[in-house]
Amino acid sequence: MSSLGAVFERLRGQHRLWRNLFFVLLVVLLGLNLVIGPDEAHFGADRYPGFFAGFGLIVGAAVVLIVEKIVRPLIARKEDFYGDL
């Protein structure tokens, strides 16, 4: 196995550590967002702490729903579309 493959295997074994560090970082950033507000609000709602986190969550969920309900049926093919391969 190449050295890069060994690095990826080691990182895969430590996935819980990386996941927990990621969530800790998210909590720290959210906490900083509550303490350090925006310098100047450009829109009405962005003066509230955590607005962009909530906005990103809502927009991300909307994109997933749009793709799942509208785009996927348009590009989906039947199971036997390619015939016997």
N, C-alpha and C positions, 0 to 999 in steps of 0.2 A: 504494500500500500504506500502511496506517496506521502510525503510529509504533510501536504495540505489535507489529504484524506484523514490522516491521523488527528490533525487539529480539529476537523469537523466532527470526528467520532468523539473526541474528548468533550467538545462543546455540547454535543447531543446528550452526553451523559450528565451534563450539568444543567439541563434545561430548567429544572425547578429553581435553581439559584438565579439564573438569568431572568426568569419570569418574576420571581419575588423582587429582585432588584429593580425591574421595570416598574412594578406596581408601587414600590417605595418612592421611586423617582416621580411617578405621577402624583402621588399624595403630596410630596414636597412641593412640586410645582403648583398644585392646587392651593396649598397653604400659602405659598408666596403670592399667588394671585389674590388671595383674600386680604393679605397684609399690604401688598404694594398695588395700588390701584393704577389705572391708566392716567397718563399725564393730562391728556385732553380727549374727551369723548367726541368722536366724529359723527356718531349717530345717536339716536335717543337711548337705545337699550345697552349700548356697549359701555356705559359708565358703571354697570353692575358687575360685581366680581363673579367670575366664572361664566360670563355670557358667551364668550367664544368657545369654551369647552362644550357648553350645552348646545350652542348653534351647530358646532361640528358634529356632535352626536346626532342631532335631529336631521341634518342634511345627509350624513352618511347613511342613516337608516332609510331615508327617503330614496336615495340612489339605489340601495339594495332592493327595496320594494319595487321601484320602477323597472329595474333590470329583470327582476324575477317575474313580474306580472305582465310587462309589456314587451320588452325586448326578447326575452327567452322564447316565448311562443312564436315570434316572428322568424327566429333563426334556427329553431329546433327542427330536426329531421326525424323521420320515423326510424324505428329500430332496424328495419331491413332496407334502409335507403341505399346502402352501398352494396347490397347483394351479398353473395357468398365470397368472402375474401380468404 
